Amino acid sequence: MKKIISPLILLSAAFIWGIAFVAQKAASEVSLFTLCASRSIVAVIALIPVVMIFDRVGGNKRKLFSKKGIDLSKKELIGGLLAGVFLFIATALQQAGINNTDAGKASFITALYVVIVPIFALVFGKRSPINAWVGVGIAVVGFYLLCIKEGFTVATPDLLVFACAFVFAMQILTIDKFIEGSDGVRLSLVQFTTVSILSLASALIFETPIDFSKIGAALPEILFLGIGSSCIAYTLQIIGQKNTEPAVASIILSLESVFGAVASAIILGEVMLPKEYFGCALVLLSVIISQLDFSAIAKKLGIEKKNGSPSEKQ
């Protein structure tokens, strides 16, 4: 059951992130660190009562705030801090690159974390199943067809986005490393507290004075990004990764690009070309393949071949 529920949870996160592309475009007038700080602070405010409710109804006998302080395990604290640092860096690099390059190209380069995750996992001693590697190959082709509008050339902004793909891969692997034995919602709370502190400090250093009028104008989008994309989606990512291979999780999460393209077409009226629809289909195919157990299928076919057909037995 967990093998079915976990991918669905990750799929829900990817769907929310896809819709969030529209909100990010609408809030583009807000400067980089100010936007990141605003949405992260909203996420923290939303996550605190969620943790407290889960403690009450979950029967885990934990209490977030007590006379002894804040109830966080060493794993939740370290894992959340590391994931938060990686998430902050990845977001900053991505936005810096997107500001000076084609959005479609940036989406494709960012999505290359589907390749980086299984490679990094292999370096760290965690082998990905063959179906994940097949899914990765198909996904990369699909993302190229979906995202690249014109000829592919590499410039400095593209390198920034490529660097962000590496950091996003590290965030995914950090969650995979620390989620076992941790409370996923607490891990998410520490992650976004870290992002909030780093983003706010960066905004005060590089973007003063902060333009609160632009924050007010983009408040609906910031609330959606904070509650939906950050609080809910990233928490779903953490919970969903608990029983999913990191390489498979990265393929499912990368569906955000497909959902983003579809949402832009529906909400913003952007027109998709036939090759882009084919790209979406390939990415969906890669997700399906990533969920197949090739070894079990091969074993089953081997058994059937060994036993032979009923006519052969007679």
Stockholm file with secondary structure:
# STOCKHOLM 1.0

chainA/1-314         MKKIISPLILLSAAFIWGIAFVAQKAASEVSLFTLCASRSIVAVIALIPVVMIFDRVGGNKRKLFSKKGIDLSKKELIGGLLAGVFLFIATALQQAGINNTDAGKASFITALYVVIVPIFALVFGKRSPINAWVGVGIAVVGFYLLCIKEGFTVATPDLLVFACAFVFAMQILTIDKFIEGSDGVRLSLVQFTTVSILSLASALIFETPIDFSKIGAALPEILFLGIGSSCIAYTLQIIGQKNTEPAVASIILSLESVFGAVASAIILGEVMLPKEYFGCALVLLSVIISQLDFSAIAKKLGIEKKNGSPSEKQ
#=GR chainA/1-314 SS CHHHHHHHHHHHHHHHHHHHHHHHHHTTTSCHHHHHHHHHHHHHHHHHHHHHHHHHHHTCCCCSEETTEECCCHHHHHHHHHHHHHHHHHHHHHHHHHTTSCHHHHHHHHTTHHHHHHHHHHHTTCCCCHHHHHHHHHHHHHHHHHHCCSCCCCCHHHHHHHHHHHHHHHHHHHHHHHCTTSCHHHHHHHHHHHHHHHHHHHHHHHSCSCCHHHHHHTHHHHHIIIIIIIIIIHHHHHHHGGGSCHHHHHHHHTTHHHHHHHHHHHHSCCCCCHHHHHHHHHHHHHHHHHTSCHHHHHHHHHHHHHHCCHHHHC
#=GC SS_cons         CHHHHHHHHHHHHHHHHHHHHHHHHHTTTSCHHHHHHHHHHHHHHHHHHHHHHHHHHHTCCCCSEETTEECCCHHHHHHHHHHHHHHHHHHHHHHHHHTTSCHHHHHHHHTTHHHHHHHHHHHTTCCCCHHHHHHHHHHHHHHHHHHCCSCCCCCHHHHHHHHHHHHHHHHHHHHHHHCTTSCHHHHHHHHHHHHHHHHHHHHHHHSCSCCHHHHHHTHHHHHIIIIIIIIIIHHHHHHHGGGSCHHHHHHHHTTHHHHHHHHHHHHSCCCCCHHHHHHHHHHHHHHHHHTSCHHHHHHHHHHHHHHCCHHHHC
//
